[in-house]
Amino acid sequence: MDWESRVVAVDGTRSPVRIGGPESGPPVVFVHGNNAGADWEPLMTPVAEFARVIAPELPGFGAADKSSDWGYSVEHYAAHLDAVLDQLETRPVHLVAHDFGGPFALAWAADHLDRTAGITLINTPRRINHTAAKIWRTPVLGELSVLTANAPLIRAVMNRTDPGLPGEHRDQIIEHMLVPGTKRAVIELYRSTGENAIEPYVERLAEFTGNVLIVWGDQDAYIATEQAEEQRRIFRNARVEVVPGAGHWPWLERPDVVARHVTGFLRSG
């Protein structure tokens, strides 16, 4: 797949965007969480066989700008995503979101139900209450945790929490996590959001009449599996597909399985 690379600026803050697939295909927007958009490639590639894929890297992550005064909140990410889409795609879009990308995408969808063709959530939290989140929200402790973080330490932790994650993807995620601007963004984002990430949007999302797919690696060490069912109950037309034995990044651990679920869902309209 030949990917087109663009840089989209929103009020001076730049986001690199990867675009691929037939321009006439249904637009599918990939919204990452605490990992940069490049990690989507094993899933973007099969989707781009029939759809127009749009995958921005959002402020604070990857190669996007990481200004210290940007304002790392769910509402700000949703507004940034809206402005990116205004420049790239006017048709209703299918959203594919992972981790904290779920709150970003759902906040946008809640304000743009008419522009949302469908939603896919991959290990997306309704409640963000895992151990790392609690540490990052705690003054001083959060700063110490990111200050002392290094590649060997994070790799040792991830070898325990995500044993099925291929080494190349683990190393890429670790590389993203250790960028100073990203460390700051994560701290600010978790503190501005609190535990109940999407509750402000649930009432409006319940009015969404399109289809929703929830994909869940059942060995996620960060987000309890029962949250998949909690997500399903928000929507009128939603189903859950569990990926047995996969962890927090199921499309990296079981790419064929996840691609089959997602492409089948997207092709069905």
N, C-alpha and C positions, 0 to 999 in steps of 0.2 A: 504493500500500500504506500502510495506517495502522498505524504501529508503536506498540506500547505500551512505555513507558519505566518501568523500575523501578530501585530502588537496593537491592542486597543487601549486607548487612554480614556479614563473617566475622571474629569476634574483634575487632570495632570497625573493621576495614578495609573501606571501601565500594567496591563495584563497580557502576557503572551497567550495566544489562542492557536490550537491545532485544529485544522479543518480537513475533512476527508469525505470520500464517498460521492455519489451522484448528486449534483446540485438540485435535481428535480425530486430526489427522494425525501421522505418525511424527515424533518429536522429532529435530531436527538441531541440533547445537551447533557454532557457529563459534568457533574458537580462534585468535586473532591472534598474531602475533609482534611484531616491532619496529615495529608500526604499530597504531593504535587500531581498535577494532571498527567504527567508522563506515565505514572503507574497504571493508568487506565488502558494502556495499549493492548494487552491480551483480550480485552473485551471490546474495545473500540474497533479493532480490525475486522472481526466478523460482522459487527453492526454496520460498518461502512461499506459492506458489500451491497447493501440495498438502501441505506439511509444516509442523509447528510449529517455527519458527526461534527459537533462543535464542542471543544474541550478547553475551556479557559483555565489558566492558573490564576488563582485569586490572590489578592494582596496579602502579604505576609508569608507566602508559600512559593516554593519552586523559584522560577525566574521572575516572578512578579515583584513589583515595588514593595518595600517593607518600611515605609515611613513610620517613625515613632509616634507621630500624632495623627495617624489615619483614623483611628477609632474602630477597634476590632470588636464588633458586635454583630449578632445575627441580622438585625435590621440594616446595618450598614452593608453587610455582604449581600443581602437581598437587593438593596438599591444598586449596588455595583453590578450585580448580575443583570438587573433590569437594563441598565445603561449599556452594558456590553451587548445584550440581545437587540436593543434598539438599533445598534450599528451593524448587526450581522444578519438578523433574521426577523421578519415581520409575521411569518406564519405561526400558528399554534405549534408548540414544541412538546416533545416527549422529554421528561426529565429522568435522568438516571443519577442517583445520588448515593454516596457512601458516607458513613460515620457522620461527622459534623456537617458534611455537605447536605445531609438530609434536612436539618433545620434551615440552612441557607435556602435550599430549593423550595421547601414547604412554605417558608415565609413569603417567598416570591409568588408561589402558586396561590396562596391564600388571597393575595391582592390581584391575581390575574387568572382567575378560574377560566375565563373565556379564551385565554391564550395557552392553556395547559391541555395538551391532547392526551396525555397519560403520564403516570408516575411509576418509576421503579425505585424502590428503596433497598439498599444492600447493607445489612447490619447497621441500621440507622437507629440511634437511641431516641426513645421518648423521654427517658429519664437518664441524665448523665451523672451517675453517682459512683463510678468506679474509683479505685484507689488513687490512680494517677490524677484524676479530676479533683479529688479532695485535696491532694497535695498542692496542685497548681493553684487552687483557690485560696490556700492558706498563706497570709502575709509572711514574709521572710522564708518560710519553709519552701514555698514555691520558687522563690528566687534562688535559694540554695540548691534546689533539685536540678534546675537547669544549668546553674553555674558549674556543678560538679559532674554533670552528664558528659560521658565520652563514649566513643564508639565501642570499646571492649565491654564497658558496663552495660550499655543498651543491648548489645548483641547477646550477652549472657542472659539478660532478662527475656529477650525475645525468643531465644532458644528454648526457654521454658514455657512462655505463654503462647508462642506461635510455632510449635515444632514442625508443622507441615509447610511453612512458608519457604519457598525456594530461596537459596542463599543470595542470588543476584537481586531479588526483590527486597529481601531483608536489608542488604547493604544500601540499596537505593533509598529506602525509607529512612534508614539511620542517617544517611548523608543529608537528606532534607531536614531532619529533626535538629541537626547540630548547627545549622546556620543561625548566627546570633539574632538576626531580625525575626526569624521564625520562632525562636524560643520566646522572644518578647511577645510576639503576636499570640502564641498559644496561651501564655499567662493572662493576657488582657482579655482574650476571647472567653476563656473559661470563667473568669471573674465577672465579666459583664453578663454572662448568660445564666449562671446558676444551674440548679439541678433540672428544672422543668423546662427543657429546651424549646418544645413546640406547643406547650399549652396555650400560649396567646393566640395560636392560629387554628386550634382544633375545631372550634365552632364553625368557622368559615370553611375549613377543609371538609367538614361533614356534608357540605352542600355540593361537593364535587361529584359530578355525574359520570365522569370517565372511569376507566379501569385503572387499577393499581396492582402492581406486583411487588411482593415483599420477599426478597431472597435472603436466606439466613444461614450462615455457617454455624452449626450447632455446638461447636467447640470454642466459641468466642470467649476469651478470658476477660473481656472488658465489659461487655453488654450481655446481660442475662437473656437466655433464649426466650423466656416468656414475654419479652418486650416485642417480639415479632407479632404475637397475637394481640398485644395491646395496640400496636400500630394498625393491625387489620381492622380492629373495631372502630377506628376513627372514620373509615370510609364506607360508602354505600356499596361499592363494587371492588372488593379487594380479595386477593388470595395470597397464601404463603407457600413458598417452595423452600424446603429445608435442604441444605447441602450437608449430608452426614460426614462427620470427620473433619470438616473445614473450620477454620478459625475466623478471625476478624476480617481477613481479606480473601473471601472465598473464591473470587474470580482469578486470583493469583495462585491459589492452591489447587483448584479444580476448574481450570479455564473452560474445558469442554462442557462440563455440566452446567456451569453458570451461563455460558454463551447459548446453550440450547434453551434454557429457560427464558433468557432475555430476548433473544432473537425471535423465538416463537411468540412471545408476548407482543413484541413490537410489530411483527408481521401480521398479527391478528387484528391490528388496528386499535 
